[in-house]
């Protein structure tokens, strides 16, 4: 059950929030009382509709166009968040790209895009936001179960980019711990989204790997994010939190 006042007075910045898991996180935090700024790149209509829908329900939500592969866009988005909403208490990094191919076919462009989107954008957002965050804030990175397990060929650079967030979170938890700011990664397994539907061409073998035999729902990921962002999770930091239906078991 949602606690509609849990995040009252808090401001959340969501990098990558116009669709899928990101949109579910935006909605969950906003409906629990947070003011929310989220970024998007190309899904302008979806971003606009999400912000307008939540605003019509009494939430304060703004959509900011920002390319996660461009550090200056990320910095400007954080500045705009502070300018419009006054502060930042919660940061959720959800931008990501999935390039899955064998080592023989991967290119340096694939490498650069993967690193810039999945790793550098996370560092840039945290580096900039931490300058302005209140004490006892929350930083949450959406990683992947593939940080720990890659059951199919072709996942080398994607898995590497997600496992990099493990080291980043552990190191940052030490840097920011004295301020009461926690840094954690959430590692979803297969999740039903428009880009990865649970009835897609490869869904059945993927489901067969998981202990529960199904894809997760975006609302389930958002629920865990809301808990980790709350005061109830104040003693959790530097952690990889798996939510994968037994995909990695």
C-alpha positions as CSV (number, residue, x, y, z in Angstrom):
1,X,0.0,0.0,0.0
2,X,1.3,3.4,-0.9
3,X,2.1,5.9,1.8
4,X,0.9,9.1,0.3
5,X,3.0,11.3,2.6
6,X,6.2,9.3,2.8
7,X,8.1,11.7,0.6
8,X,6.3,15.0,1.4
9,X,8.8,17.8,1.2
10,X,11.3,15.7,-0.7
11,X,12.6,16.4,-4.2
12,X,13.6,13.5,-6.5
13,X,15.7,13.7,-9.7
14,X,15.2,10.7,-12.0
15,X,17.6,10.3,-14.9
16,X,15.6,8.5,-17.6
17,X,12.0,8.6,-16.5
18,X,9.7,8.9,-19.5
19,X,8.8,5.2,-20.0
20,X,9.1,1.7,-18.6
21,X,10.8,1.3,-15.2
22,X,11.7,5.0,-15.1
23,X,8.1,6.2,-15.6
24,X,6.9,3.8,-12.9
25,X,9.5,5.2,-10.5
26,X,8.4,8.8,-11.3
27,X,4.8,7.9,-10.7
28,X,5.4,6.0,-7.4
29,X,7.6,8.8,-5.8
30,X,5.2,11.5,-7.0
31,X,2.1,9.8,-5.7
32,X,3.9,9.3,-2.4
33,X,4.4,13.0,-2.0
34,X,7.7,13.8,-3.7
35,X,8.2,16.7,-6.1
36,X,9.9,15.0,-9.1
37,X,12.1,16.1,-12.0
38,X,12.8,13.5,-14.7
39,X,14.8,13.5,-17.9
40,X,14.0,12.2,-21.3
41,X,15.8,12.2,-24.7
42,X,13.4,11.4,-27.5
43,X,10.1,10.3,-25.9
44,X,8.7,13.9,-25.7
45,X,5.1,13.0,-26.0
46,X,5.3,10.3,-23.3
47,X,7.3,12.6,-21.0
48,X,4.8,15.4,-21.5
49,X,1.8,13.1,-20.9
50,X,3.4,11.6,-17.7
51,X,4.1,15.0,-16.2
52,X,0.7,16.4,-17.1
53,X,-1.1,13.3,-15.7
54,X,0.7,13.5,-12.4
55,X,0.3,17.2,-12.2
56,X,-3.4,16.9,-12.7
57,X,-3.5,14.6,-9.6
58,X,-1.8,17.2,-7.5
59,X,1.8,16.2,-7.8
60,X,4.6,18.6,-8.8
61,X,6.4,17.0,-11.7
62,X,8.6,18.4,-14.4
63,X,10.1,16.8,-17.5
64,X,13.6,17.9,-18.7
65,X,15.1,17.0,-22.1
66,X,18.6,15.8,-21.5
67,X,20.9,13.3,-23.3
68,X,22.5,11.0,-20.8
69,X,25.6,10.6,-23.0
70,X,26.3,14.3,-22.7
71,X,27.6,15.4,-19.3
72,X,26.6,19.0,-19.8
73,X,23.0,18.0,-20.4
74,X,23.0,16.1,-17.1
75,X,24.5,19.0,-15.2
76,X,22.0,21.4,-16.7
77,X,19.1,19.1,-15.8
78,X,20.2,19.0,-12.2
79,X,20.6,22.8,-12.2
80,X,17.1,23.2,-13.6
81,X,15.7,20.8,-11.0
82,X,17.2,22.9,-8.2
83,X,16.1,26.1,-9.8
84,X,12.5,24.9,-10.2
85,X,12.1,22.7,-7.2
86,X,14.6,24.2,-4.7
87,X,16.6,21.1,-3.7
88,X,17.5,17.5,-4.3
89,X,17.0,14.7,-1.8
90,X,16.7,11.6,-4.0
91,X,18.6,10.7,-7.1
92,X,17.6,7.7,-9.3
93,X,19.8,6.9,-12.2
94,X,17.8,4.8,-14.7
95,X,19.3,5.8,-18.1
96,X,20.7,2.8,-19.9
97,X,21.5,1.1,-23.2
98,X,21.6,-2.6,-24.0
99,X,24.1,-3.8,-26.7
100,X,24.2,-7.5,-26.7
101,X,26.5,-9.2,-29.2
102,X,29.5,-11.5,-29.5
103,X,33.0,-10.2,-29.0
104,X,33.7,-10.7,-32.7
105,X,30.9,-8.3,-33.7
106,X,31.3,-5.6,-31.0
107,X,32.8,-2.3,-32.1
108,X,34.5,0.5,-30.2
109,X,31.4,2.6,-30.8
110,X,29.4,-0.1,-29.0
111,X,31.9,0.1,-26.1
112,X,31.8,3.9,-26.0
113,X,28.0,4.1,-26.1
114,X,27.7,1.4,-23.4
115,X,30.2,3.1,-21.0
116,X,29.0,6.6,-21.6
117,X,25.3,5.7,-21.1
118,X,25.5,3.0,-18.4
119,X,28.5,4.2,-16.3
120,X,29.6,7.8,-17.1
121,X,26.1,9.2,-16.9
122,X,25.7,7.7,-13.4
123,X,28.9,9.2,-12.2
124,X,28.2,12.6,-13.7
125,X,24.7,12.8,-12.2
126,X,26.0,11.8,-8.7
127,X,29.1,14.0,-8.9
128,X,26.9,17.0,-9.7
129,X,23.9,16.3,-7.5
130,X,26.0,15.5,-4.4
131,X,27.2,19.1,-4.3
132,X,23.6,20.2,-3.7
133,X,22.0,17.2,-1.9
134,X,20.7,17.5,1.6
135,X,22.1,15.3,4.4
136,X,20.4,11.9,4.7
137,X,19.7,11.8,1.0
138,X,19.3,8.7,-1.2
139,X,21.2,7.8,-4.4
140,X,19.8,4.7,-6.3
141,X,21.2,3.3,-9.5
142,X,19.2,0.9,-11.6
143,X,21.6,-1.8,-12.5
144,X,20.8,-5.3,-13.7
145,X,20.9,-8.9,-12.6
146,X,23.5,-9.2,-15.4
147,X,26.0,-7.5,-13.2
148,X,26.2,-10.9,-11.4
149,X,25.0,-13.5,-13.9
150,X,25.0,-13.6,-17.7
151,X,23.2,-16.8,-18.8
152,X,23.5,-16.2,-22.6
153,X,26.4,-15.4,-24.9
154,X,26.8,-11.8,-26.0
155,X,26.5,-9.9,-22.7
156,X,30.1,-9.0,-22.0
157,X,30.1,-5.3,-22.3
158,X,26.6,-4.9,-20.9
159,X,27.4,-7.0,-17.9
160,X,30.7,-5.2,-17.4
161,X,29.0,-1.8,-17.4
162,X,26.5,-2.9,-14.8
163,X,29.0,-4.6,-12.6
164,X,31.0,-1.3,-12.7
165,X,28.1,0.3,-10.7
166,X,28.8,-2.2,-7.9
167,X,32.3,-0.7,-7.3
168,X,31.0,2.8,-7.8
169,X,28.3,2.4,-5.1
170,X,30.6,0.8,-2.6
171,X,33.1,3.6,-3.0
172,X,30.6,6.4,-2.9
173,X,28.9,4.9,0.1
174,X,32.2,5.6,2.0
175,X,32.5,9.1,0.5
176,X,29.0,10.2,1.3
177,X,28.3,8.1,4.4
178,X,29.4,10.9,6.8
179,X,26.5,13.0,5.4
180,X,24.0,10.2,5.9
181,X,23.6,9.8,2.1
182,X,23.1,6.2,1.1
183,X,24.2,4.8,-2.3
184,X,22.7,1.6,-3.5
185,X,22.1,-0.4,-6.7
186,X,18.9,-2.1,-7.6
187,X,19.4,-5.2,-9.9
188,X,16.2,-6.1,-11.8
189,X,15.8,-9.3,-13.7
190,X,13.7,-9.5,-16.9
191,X,10.9,-6.8,-16.6
192,X,7.9,-6.5,-18.9
193,X,8.3,-3.2,-20.8
194,X,7.5,-2.0,-24.3
195,X,11.1,-2.6,-25.3
196,X,11.3,-6.1,-23.6
197,X,7.7,-7.5,-23.6
198,X,7.0,-10.7,-21.7
199,X,5.5,-12.2,-24.8
200,X,8.4,-11.3,-27.1
201,X,10.4,-13.7,-29.3
202,X,12.9,-14.6,-26.6
203,X,10.7,-14.4,-23.6
204,X,10.0,-18.1,-23.0
205,X,13.6,-19.2,-22.6
206,X,14.2,-16.2,-20.4
207,X,11.2,-17.1,-18.2
208,X,12.5,-20.7,-17.9
209,X,15.7,-19.5,-16.2
210,X,13.9,-17.7,-13.4
211,X,12.7,-19.5,-10.3
212,X,9.3,-17.8,-10.6
213,X,8.9,-18.4,-14.3
214,X,7.7,-14.9,-15.2
215,X,8.9,-11.4,-16.0
216,X,8.7,-8.7,-13.3
217,X,6.4,-5.7,-13.5
218,X,7.6,-2.1,-13.5
219,X,5.5,-1.4,-10.5
220,X,7.5,-4.1,-8.5
221,X,10.8,-2.4,-9.3
222,X,9.3,1.0,-8.4
223,X,8.1,-0.4,-5.1
224,X,11.6,-1.4,-4.1
225,X,13.0,1.9,-5.2
226,X,10.4,3.7,-3.0
227,X,11.5,1.6,0.0
228,X,15.3,2.3,-0.6
229,X,14.5,6.0,-1.0
230,X,12.6,6.1,2.3
231,X,13.8,6.7,5.8
232,X,13.1,3.1,6.6
233,X,16.2,2.1,4.5
234,X,18.6,4.4,6.2
235,X,20.9,1.6,7.3
236,X,21.3,0.2,3.8
237,X,24.2,1.5,1.7
238,X,26.8,0.2,-0.7
239,X,24.5,-2.7,-1.5
240,X,23.4,-4.5,-4.6
241,X,19.7,-5.3,-4.1
242,X,18.5,-8.1,-6.4
243,X,14.9,-8.2,-7.6
244,X,14.8,-10.8,-10.4
245,X,12.3,-13.5,-9.6
246,X,15.1,-16.0,-9.0
247,X,16.8,-15.3,-12.3
248,X,20.2,-15.4,-10.6
249,X,19.5,-18.2,-8.1
